[in-house]
Amino acid sequence: MTQLKQHISSFLTAWIDAGIVSTDDTANNYKLRSINKFCLFCLFTSSPYYFVFYYYELLPPFLIILISHIFFSLVVLLNKVNKYSWSKFILILTTSLSVVSITYMLGFDSGFHLYLYTSPLFIFWLFKLEEKRNIFIAFLTYVLVYILLFYFKLNIKPLYPVIFKIFFFDIYSLNMVFNLFLMLGLFYNYSIYYNLLSNNLLSKQKKLEEEINLRIVSEENIKKLFSDLSKSYSSLESFNFIVSHNLRAPLSNIKGFLDMYDKTNQDLDTNNELIENVSLAADNLDGILSDLNVVLKSRKHLLEGKEHVKLKDIIRSIKISLNAEIEKSGAVIEEFFPDEFTVFTIKTLLNSVLFNLVHNAIKYKRDNLSPHIRIISHESGSLVTLIVGDNGQGIDLVKYKERIFGLYNRFNRNIEGKGIGLYLAKTNLQMMGGDISVESILNEGTVFKITLNKD
């Protein structure tokens, strides 16, 4: 009983769906629904003949109409269960045989044969162009039906030569009008179908373009990631070499001094000197480990998220941190960027980079000349450029160009420093997808140029 209710519900749903045009239809869905609508049209237009044939006591035509209605309903059910080929051939046979049978019974004056002139137009609507075998069988069916009709017209008189009217229309005119509506409906369906087909193609093309764009963006991100990883690997490899080299020296010294230490030696001065040298080597090792800690802490900030940071806020923070040095040196810091200028970056790292550059500009000033520091920004395409220039001692690029951003590289031994500030600036910017370059003239000044991605 439950299954019967489900079948009835499915049947009714199919009929309701047949009468609805959905804007979400695909071309193929609409085509299938239009076949159901054709069956609905045939049921609607042929239903009055029940009363006509009953009134004139024409039982055989009455039964043909009833049987054709059963088969039209069967077509809808077959479509519902995805038996499309069966439903299409049953539709062709139902329309053909019912029209031939009624024409045989009522004669050509009834106008039922007119439907067969329209029916072949549905062949290309029912089947896809690649279904050549089905199209050929359908055409062959209609050819046989035409031959049969021609034979009836020449050799057989109608069984029921009754001339009757429906709503003041003679039956021939009524069938002609219904046939005209059928043709108009077919062409309307064609127009909707090709419109949906075009929209579907455009939608597929758009999705394909979106997928291509996503793939391009993904490939670009992969390339960028690979580039960043390569830079990180090179940076870490270089860092590892430098640190291991610098760690080896104090460790070797400590080991050597300890080997020279002799517990049985009564010369206390020699042993004390060895202990003092071990202490110095240990202090040197401790300093290197402290520098290593500074570098590792800076890399920890790479895990922070990027944000829009006002450049003016960063410079204000740096001025506060370096307030004593600025006042002592008489430094002047000029800002050439809008107050609302922002950079999308990791705030902690950018602050560290600019702090080092401004601090170096003050530290390595020329004798008897107050530091004059200029900070400039501008945007070009997808890049943001920050320029930090000074009038300090400058760097001999001919001599030190390849070593400027290296670890523990110093170019003025008269001023205290460790040589890790520029190394940190370079590696941190590269890890963020940016870079830093330098232009400098000895005894005239230095200009550092930072480039960052806008997004």
ABEGO torsion letter per residue (X at the ends): XAAAAAAAAAAAAAAAAAABBBAABBAAAAAAAAAAAAAAAAAAAAAAAAAAAAAAGBAAAAAAAAAAAAAAAAAAAAAAAGBAAAAAAAAAAAAAAAAAAAAAAAEAAAGAAAAAAAAAAAAAAABBAABAAAAAAAAAAAAAAAAAAAAAAAABBBABBBBBBBGGBBAAAAAAAAAAAAAAAAAAAAAAAAAAAAAAAAAAAAAAAAAAAAAAAAAAAAAAAAAAAAAAAAAAAAAAAAAAAAAAAAAAAAAAAAAABBAABABAAAAAAAAAAAAAAAAAAAAAAAAAAAAAAAAAAAABBBBBBBAAAAAAAAAAAAAAAAAAAGBBBBBBBBAABBBBBBAAAAAAAAAAAAAAAAAABBBGBBBBBBBBBBBBEABBBBBBBBABAEBBAAAAAAAAABBGBBABAABBEAGAAAAAAAAAAAAAGBBBBBBBBBGAEBBBBBBBBAX
